[in-house]
Amino acid sequence: MADMRLALLLNAVSPAIGGVLVRGEKGTAKSTAVRALAALLPPVRRVAGCRFGCDPAEPDPACPDGPHPADATAETRSARLVELPVGAAEDRVVGSLDLEKALGEGVRAFEPGLLAAAHRGVLYVDEVNLLHDHLVDLLLDAAAMGRSHVEREGVSVSHAARFLLVGTMNPEEGELRPQLLDRFGLTVEVGASRDPEVRVEVVRRRLAADADPAGFAARWADADAEIAAQVAAARRRLPGVRLPDAALRQIAEVCAAFDVDGMRADIVTARAALAHAAWHGRDRVTVDDVRVAARLALPHRRRRDPFDTPGLDEKRLDEALQRAQDAHPDEPDDDGPDDRGPDDTGPRGGGPAGDGGPNGGGPQGGDGGDQGGPESAGHSAAWDGSGPDGRSDGPDGADGRPQHQTGDGGDDGWPQRPADGRRADGQDARTRAGRGPATADDDPTRGGESPSVAVPRGGLKARVLTAPGVGDGVPGRRSRARTGRGRTTGARVPAGRVGALHLPATIRAAAPHQAVRGRRSGPLRLRPDDVREAVREGREGNLVLFVVDASGSMGARQRMTAVKDAVLALLTDAYQRRDKVAVIAFRGAGARTLLPATSSVLAASTRLAELPTGGRTPLAEGLLAAADLLRLERLRDPKRRPLVLIVTDGRATAGTRPLDRAAAAAKVLAATAAPCVVVDCESGPVRLHLATRLATQLNAPRTPLEALTHPHARDLALPVAA
C-alpha cells in the first residue's frame, strides 16, 4: 500500500507525470484511497461562472466561455473528484453539441463533458480495464496534452483539461493492452496484507468509521491537513528542483537496461524523480529519487505480450544505476547529506485501541507511521505491514502469504483449488492470473523459476474466426456488429437518448412538415420526433469458449502439446480482439469449467498450464457443460455473441452408449444456436473421422488442428457456418 500512496502523492505534486494505474485484487481499498486523495489537494480558484474552470490569474485564451476580463470575479472551491462510469458514452466524456439549443433555438452550442469538469482536479476511472479502448485513448491523450479537442456535428472546440488521471483495475477481469499501459505515468500493484494484526486493524478502523463517520473523519482531520500542507509545499518547491546531468544519465541507463520502447519512460521517470525530490524537501534530484521513480514508472512498460506480468528486477535496476555512476566517476552522485523530507505516506497514524483514531490502535503499538527519507522512499514500513521492499513481512513466507504443501490433486485426477483461491501446490492462483509473482523466488524477473503460465511458441498466429451475421455486442475487433463507432450504414428513430445524430436523415424527416408547422422562412422547424440517430457498423468482441478434450487419447504422440500451442495462439488472438474467454476441459468421468467467462487471457493460460491429461473421453459431458455455460452467460451478458471451439478427436468412451449420448448432447448444444467450430485433433495413419461426425451433428465446420494456426497467418478468415 505504501507504493500506492506514494504514487498518488507524487502525481498530486506533479500532475505532469501522467497519472497512476493501480492494479490489485478486489477488496484492497483502491477506490477508497483514490477518493481520499481529492481532499488532500489544494483549493482551486476559478473564474465565476466559467464551465471550464479557468484560473483567474492565467485564464485560457481559447476558453469557449471566454475571453475572460482581467477583473473577472473569482471564486474558490475544493478540487473536484470526477468519476468516469465504465458505460459512459464518448459524448459524455469529451462533450458534444447541445441538441436542445440546436433544435430549439437554431444555434450551435457546446455542452462540456467530464474532461472539462475534471480540469484542475482528479479524474478517476474505476475498472479502467473494462472501459472501451477508444475512451481510454481519449483520456490519455487529454492527460498528456493538457487539452481536449472536440470536432463533431459542426462544432470545433478546444479547452484546457489538466487533471490527475487515476485508474484502478482488477487484473482477474482482464488486462489493458500494452500500448495503453504505457500511457499511464506510474503503475503500482496492491494486495491485501496476510498479517492478521494488520487485517484486525483494518476491520477495527472500518467499523469505527461506519459507527460514527463524522467523528472518525474529525479524528483524522489534523493528519489530513498536514498531508495537504505537504502537498502544497512540494508543489511550490517543484519548479526550483534541479535535475543534474548525472541523474539524467542514470535515468537513460536504467531505461535502456530494461529495453523499454520509445522515450516516454525516460520522460516520466525524470518527472517522477523531480516530484519525489520536491516531496522530500530537496532542491536537486539524487540517485534515490531516480531509483524510486524507476520502480514506479518502468514495471508496466516491460510487458510485450498478454502472457507477460508486470515486474521489475531491482538487482538489474541497481546495476544500471551503478553503471551510470561508473561511466562518469567525476560527476557527483548528488547523494549529499541526508535531507529527510516529509513522510512518503504522511503523518504517523494510530489512535486509542478500538476507536480507529489517529493516536494508537495500530499493530505497532500506536506508532504505525512510515519512516520517510531517501532510504525508505516508497518502501515505508507503515501499519499495513509492508517490509522494506514494499512486500509484507508476514510469518508465513517472503510476501506474507501462507505457504502450502504441494498437493497431489483430488481423487478424480483434477488439480484441487481450495476456496481461498490458491492452488493445492502452494501457488496463489489469483496472483498467477494477473497480479504478478507471489514471492520473490517465483518472479522470473528476479532470476527465480517462471510462474506456472503456458506460453505460446514464438511466431505462432491463429487464423481469424468470426461469428456469422451482424450483432449488437460490445465494441471489439472480431465480428461484424452495430456499434457506436465505425462506418455509418443508415439511420433510425432513437429508442432512448440520442447517440450520434444523423443530420441528413433528421432534415429529411422534418422537411415534409414545414408548411403545416407554419414555416415560411428562417430556421427549419424541428420537433423531437424528427430526430434520427446514425446506425454504425463496426466490430464487436465475442465470448470465445474453448471446450478441450484432455483424455488419454489426446495425450498420446505429444498431441496435447500441439493442442496447447494452438489454444494459446487463439488466446492471444482473443486478447488482441478484446474478447472474453472461457475454458472447459473434459476427461475421466466428467467435465470441469477451468475458467468462467473472463477478459483475463493470462488467467486462461494459467489454467491451461495446469491441465492434466489421461482417462476416458466423456464427450457428452463436455458438450453439455458448454451448453450450460452458454445459457448462464446469455443471462449475464445477453448482447455478447459466443463462439465455441471444440478441440477433440471426436472419440467418446466414458459411460454407457457413449457415442449415442454424445450425439444427444450435440443436439442440446446445437439448440443454443451458438456458432461452433470442431477442431479435429485426430492424427496417425488410421483415422475414424469421428470429429467429422460431430461437426455434422452440430451443423458446424470442421478444421484440422494444424490448419488452425500458422507462423505467418495474416487475416486468413475461417468462416463459421450459420
Secondary structure in CASP SS format (residue, H / E / C, confidence):
PFRMAT SS
TARGET T0000
AUTHOR 0000-0000-0000
METHOD secondary structure of the structure
MODEL  1
M C 1.00
A H 1.00
D H 1.00
M H 1.00
R H 1.00
L H 1.00
A H 1.00
L H 1.00
L H 1.00
L H 1.00
N H 1.00
A H 1.00
V H 1.00
S C 1.00
P H 1.00
A H 1.00
I H 1.00
G C 1.00
G C 1.00
V E 1.00
L E 1.00
V E 1.00
R E 1.00
G E 1.00
E C 1.00
K C 1.00
G C 1.00
T C 1.00
A C 1.00
K H 1.00
S H 1.00
T H 1.00
A H 1.00
V H 1.00
R H 1.00
A H 1.00
L H 1.00
A H 1.00
A H 1.00
L H 1.00
L C 1.00
P C 1.00
P C 1.00
V E 1.00
R E 1.00
R E 1.00
V E 1.00
A C 1.00
G C 1.00
C C 1.00
R C 1.00
F C 1.00
G C 1.00
C C 1.00
D C 1.00
P C 1.00
A C 1.00
E C 1.00
P C 1.00
D C 1.00
P C 1.00
A C 1.00
C C 1.00
P C 1.00
D C 1.00
G C 1.00
P C 1.00
H C 1.00
P C 1.00
A C 1.00
D C 1.00
A C 1.00
T C 1.00
A E 1.00
E E 1.00
T E 1.00
R E 1.00
S C 1.00
A C 1.00
R C 1.00
L E 1.00
V E 1.00
E E 1.00
L C 1.00
P C 1.00
V C 1.00
G C 1.00
A C 1.00
A C 1.00
E H 1.00
D H 1.00
R H 1.00
V H 1.00
V H 1.00
G C 1.00
S E 1.00
L E 1.00
D C 1.00
L H 1.00
E H 1.00
K H 1.00
A H 1.00
L H 1.00
G H 1.00
E C 1.00
G C 1.00
V C 1.00
R C 1.00
A C 1.00
F E 1.00
E E 1.00
P C 1.00
G C 1.00
L H 1.00
L H 1.00
A H 1.00
A H 1.00
A C 1.00
H C 1.00
R C 1.00
G C 1.00
V E 1.00
L E 1.00
Y E 1.00
V E 1.00
D E 1.00
E C 1.00
V H 1.00
N H 1.00
L H 1.00
L C 1.00
H C 1.00
D H 1.00
H H 1.00
L H 1.00
V H 1.00
D H 1.00
L H 1.00
L H 1.00
L H 1.00
D H 1.00
A H 1.00
A H 1.00
A H 1.00
M H 1.00
G C 1.00
R E 1.00
S E 1.00
H E 1.00
V E 1.00
E E 1.00
R E 1.00
E C 1.00
G C 1.00
V E 1.00
S E 1.00
V E 1.00
S E 1.00
H E 1.00
A E 1.00
A C 1.00
R C 1.00
F C 1.00
L E 1.00
L E 1.00
V E 1.00
G E 1.00
T E 1.00
M E 1.00
N C 1.00
P H 1.00
E H 1.00
E H 1.00
G C 1.00
E C 1.00
L C 1.00
R C 1.00
P H 1.00
Q H 1.00
L H 1.00
L H 1.00
D C 1.00
R C 1.00
F C 1.00
G C 1.00
L E 1.00
T E 1.00
V E 1.00
E E 1.00
V E 1.00
G C 1.00
A C 1.00
S C 1.00
R C 1.00
D C 1.00
P H 1.00
E H 1.00
V H 1.00
R H 1.00
V H 1.00
E H 1.00
V H 1.00
V H 1.00
R H 1.00
R H 1.00
R H 1.00
L H 1.00
A H 1.00
A H 1.00
D H 1.00
A H 1.00
D C 1.00
P H 1.00
A H 1.00
G H 1.00
F H 1.00
A H 1.00
A H 1.00
R H 1.00
W C 1.00
A H 1.00
D H 1.00
A H 1.00
D H 1.00
A H 1.00
E H 1.00
I H 1.00
A H 1.00
A H 1.00
Q H 1.00
V H 1.00
A H 1.00
A H 1.00
A H 1.00
R H 1.00
R H 1.00
R H 1.00
L H 1.00
P H 1.00
G H 1.00
V C 1.00
R E 1.00
L C 1.00
P C 1.00
D H 1.00
A H 1.00
A H 1.00
L H 1.00
R H 1.00
Q H 1.00
I H 1.00
A H 1.00
E H 1.00
V H 1.00
C H 1.00
A H 1.00
A H 1.00
F C 1.00
D C 1.00
V C 1.00
D C 1.00
G C 1.00
M C 1.00
R H 1.00
A H 1.00
D H 1.00
I H 1.00
V H 1.00
T H 1.00
A H 1.00
R H 1.00
A H 1.00
A H 1.00
L H 1.00
A H 1.00
H H 1.00
A H 1.00
A H 1.00
W H 1.00
H C 1.00
G C 1.00
R C 1.00
D C 1.00
R E 1.00
V C 1.00
T C 1.00
V H 1.00
D H 1.00
D H 1.00
V H 1.00
R H 1.00
V H 1.00
A H 1.00
A H 1.00
R H 1.00
L H 1.00
A H 1.00
L C 1.00
P H 1.00
H H 1.00
R H 1.00
R H 1.00
R C 1.00
R C 1.00
D C 1.00
P C 1.00
F C 1.00
D C 1.00
T C 1.00
P C 1.00
G C 1.00
L C 1.00
D C 1.00
E H 1.00
K H 1.00
R H 1.00
L H 1.00
D H 1.00
E H 1.00
A H 1.00
L H 1.00
Q H 1.00
R H 1.00
A H 1.00
Q H 1.00
D H 1.00
A H 1.00
H C 1.00
P C 1.00
D C 1.00
E C 1.00
P C 1.00
D C 1.00
D C 1.00
D C 1.00
G C 1.00
P C 1.00
D C 1.00
D C 1.00
R C 1.00
G C 1.00
P C 1.00
D C 1.00
D C 1.00
T C 1.00
G C 1.00
P C 1.00
R C 1.00
G C 1.00
G C 1.00
G C 1.00
P C 1.00
A C 1.00
G C 1.00
D C 1.00
G C 1.00
G C 1.00
P C 1.00
N C 1.00
G C 1.00
G C 1.00
G C 1.00
P C 1.00
Q C 1.00
G C 1.00
G C 1.00
D C 1.00
G C 1.00
G C 1.00
D C 1.00
Q C 1.00
G C 1.00
G C 1.00
P H 1.00
E H 1.00
S H 1.00
A C 1.00
G C 1.00
H C 1.00
S C 1.00
A C 1.00
A C 1.00
W C 1.00
D C 1.00
G C 1.00
S E 1.00
G C 1.00
P C 1.00
D C 1.00
G C 1.00
R C 1.00
S E 1.00
D C 1.00
G C 1.00
P C 1.00
D C 1.00
G C 1.00
A C 1.00
D C 1.00
G C 1.00
R C 1.00
P C 1.00
Q C 1.00
H C 1.00
Q C 1.00
T C 1.00
G C 1.00
D C 1.00
G C 1.00
G C 1.00
D C 1.00
D C 1.00
G C 1.00
W C 1.00
P C 1.00
Q C 1.00
R C 1.00
P C 1.00
A C 1.00
D C 1.00
G C 1.00
R E 1.00
R C 1.00
A C 1.00
D C 1.00
G C 1.00
Q C 1.00
D E 1.00
A H 1.00
R H 1.00
T H 1.00
R H 1.00
A H 1.00
G H 1.00
R H 1.00
G C 1.00
P C 1.00
A C 1.00
T C 1.00
A H 1.00
D H 1.00
D H 1.00
D C 1.00
P H 1.00
T H 1.00
R H 1.00
G C 1.00
G C 1.00
E C 1.00
S C 1.00
P C 1.00
S C 1.00
V C 1.00
A C 1.00
V C 1.00
P C 1.00
R C 1.00
G C 1.00
G C 1.00
L C 1.00
K E 1.00
A E 1.00
R C 1.00
V E 1.00
L E 1.00
T C 1.00
A C 1.00
P C 1.00
G C 1.00
V C 1.00
G E 1.00
D C 1.00
G C 1.00
V C 1.00
P E 1.00
G E 1.00
R E 1.00
R E 1.00
S E 1.00
R E 1.00
A E 1.00
R E 1.00
T E 1.00
G C 1.00
R C 1.00
G C 1.00
R E 1.00
T E 1.00
T E 1.00
G E 1.00
A E 1.00
R E 1.00
V C 1.00
P C 1.00
A C 1.00
G C 1.00
R C 1.00
V C 1.00
G C 1.00
A C 1.00
L E 1.00
H C 1.00
L H 1.00
P H 1.00
A H 1.00
T H 1.00
I H 1.00
R H 1.00
A H 1.00
A H 1.00
A H 1.00
P H 1.00
H H 1.00
Q C 1.00
A C 1.00
V C 1.00
R C 1.00
G C 1.00
R C 1.00
R C 1.00
S C 1.00
G C 1.00
P C 1.00
L C 1.00
R C 1.00
L C 1.00
R C 1.00
P H 1.00
D H 1.00
D H 1.00
V C 1.00
R C 1.00
E E 1.00
A E 1.00
V E 1.00
R E 1.00
E E 1.00
G E 1.00
R E 1.00
E E 1.00
G C 1.00
N C 1.00
L E 1.00
V E 1.00
L E 1.00
F E 1.00
V E 1.00
V E 1.00
D E 1.00
A C 1.00
S C 1.00
G H 1.00
S H 1.00
M H 1.00
G H 1.00
A H 1.00
R H 1.00
Q H 1.00
R H 1.00
M H 1.00
T H 1.00
A H 1.00
V H 1.00
K H 1.00
D H 1.00
A H 1.00
V H 1.00
L H 1.00
A H 1.00
L H 1.00
L H 1.00
T H 1.00
D H 1.00
A H 1.00
Y H 1.00
Q H 1.00
R C 1.00
R C 1.00
D C 1.00
K E 1.00
V E 1.00
A E 1.00
V E 1.00
I E 1.00
A E 1.00
F E 1.00
R E 1.00
G C 1.00
A C 1.00
G E 1.00
A E 1.00
R E 1.00
T E 1.00
L E 1.00
L E 1.00
P E 1.00
A E 1.00
T E 1.00
S C 1.00
S C 1.00
V H 1.00
L H 1.00
A H 1.00
A H 1.00
S H 1.00
T H 1.00
R H 1.00
L H 1.00
A H 1.00
E C 1.00
L C 1.00
P C 1.00
T C 1.00
G C 1.00
G C 1.00
R C 1.00
T C 1.00
P C 1.00
L H 1.00
A H 1.00
E H 1.00
G H 1.00
L H 1.00
L H 1.00
A H 1.00
A H 1.00
A H 1.00
D H 1.00
L H 1.00
L H 1.00
R H 1.00
L H 1.00
E H 1.00
R H 1.00
L H 1.00
R H 1.00
D C 1.00
P C 1.00
K C 1.00
R C 1.00
R C 1.00
P E 1.00
L E 1.00
V E 1.00
L E 1.00
I E 1.00
V E 1.00
T E 1.00
D C 1.00
G C 1.00
R C 1.00
A C 1.00
T C 1.00
A C 1.00
G C 1.00
T C 1.00
R C 1.00
P H 1.00
L H 1.00
D H 1.00
R H 1.00
A H 1.00
A H 1.00
A H 1.00
A H 1.00
A H 1.00
K H 1.00
V H 1.00
L H 1.00
A H 1.00
A H 1.00
T C 1.00
A C 1.00
A C 1.00
P C 1.00
C E 1.00
V E 1.00
V E 1.00
V E 1.00
D E 1.00
C C 1.00
E C 1.00
S C 1.00
G C 1.00
P C 1.00
V C 1.00
R C 1.00
L C 1.00
H C 1.00
L H 1.00
A H 1.00
T H 1.00
R H 1.00
L H 1.00
A H 1.00
T H 1.00
Q H 1.00
L H 1.00
N C 1.00
A C 1.00
P C 1.00
R E 1.00
T E 1.00
P E 1.00
L H 1.00
E H 1.00
A H 1.00
L H 1.00
T E 1.00
H E 1.00
P C 1.00
H C 1.00
A C 1.00
R C 1.00
D C 1.00
L C 1.00
A E 1.00
L E 1.00
P C 1.00
V C 1.00
A C 1.00
A C 1.00
END
